């Protein structure tokens, strides 16, 4: 893996975090934790789900670009686990830190 592989993996990590964050915000309970009110605005939850899924697929594509398929799949699954843990811990201790992912309109 060369320099471009490392950049691709760094970008995949960012996309995994974004994807997990958007998927979490699509849930009413996490939206309320982050924004202090019930549920995302009308029509936002499906968009958050699509963005989250797209970001996770983008992370997979970047992992595949960085390494061969068997290693890329392993790295991608590990990135998903790490990103899920990072978002879960952020929701537990500093939920307002995720507000920048999808600002609420008031």
Secondary structure, DSSP 8 states (H G I E B T S, - for coil): --HHHHHHHHHHHHHHHHHHHHHHHTSHHHHHHHHSSSS--TTHHHHHHHHHHHHHHHHHHHHHHHS-HHHHHHHHHHHHHHHHHHHHHHHHH-GGGGGGGS----
